Amino acid sequence: MIKKTILLCLTLFTVSISVGAQAFRHLAIGAGVGSDGIGLEVTTPLTKILELRAGYDVAFGAVGFTYNGLSVPEHPGLSGGKSVNVPARIAFAPTGGKLLLNLYPGKGGFHFTMGVYLGSSRLMRVTLKDLPDDYNTAGFNVDGYLVRAQDNRINAAVRASGLGGAEFAVKPYLGVGFGRAIRENKRVSFSGDIGLMYMGRPAVYAPGESLTGHTRQMEISSEHLSQLSSFEKIAKWAVVWPLLQFNVYVKLF
């Protein structure tokens, strides 16, 4: 997944540079931190009012919390029976590349940013812990695939793919910001952006296995775990994700 994302970003970046080769006079590398994690960028001006940015962002799941109010059936598939509370560790963990274009309408640093985020559809890691033993053996059926726990835990994820597929996301982005990545007479520059990314409807996925041994990510809904009904009510409205990012750039030439 990571190799595919990096290759696609580099290909698009190279094509864009080829189109604006006459304006390819400067190159800068940058590091940033924001609501999408930490990241690295390569930036070049295409014209006096356009800058092209290609980069890769990652969040390692260090920011998160444990929810102790999740109730699941003691025996999977028997929603009418006894329920038990299990802890759910939820950690923010998006990963992917980006290809962005800064448009400067004036001589200052104010700019519009448009582009696309590419890569893993994962937004959050969700780990269900201390599940009853029946989840290790019987599990529960999702469209012909069996979702089971290992060592009494299920490693799931909240995913949103935007315009992409179940695992590879294509998420359009539009924002505004201030600052230029490359300035003629400065080696170090700063820039910040705020905007919205379209991510589509988020859903909870967990790995399932078919009778033939094939595995794939399966969407887990309130039909399988009734406690997800509250999440689903929020998710149908949460189709955009706010992004805030600050970057520092060093001009190479």
Secondary structure, DSSP 8 states (H G I E B T S, - for coil): -HHHHHHHHHHHHHHHHHHTGGG----EEEEEEETTEEEEEEEEESSSSEEEEEEEEE--S-SEEEEEEEEEESSTT-TTS-EEEEEEEEEE--EEEEEEEEE-SSSSS-EEEEEEEEEE-EEEEEEE-S--THHHHT-EEETTEEE--BTTBEEEEEE--BTS-SSEEEEEEEEEEE--S-BTTBSEEEEEEEEEEE----EEEEEEE-TTS-EEEEEE-TTT-GGGHHHHHHHTT--EEEEEEEEEEEE--
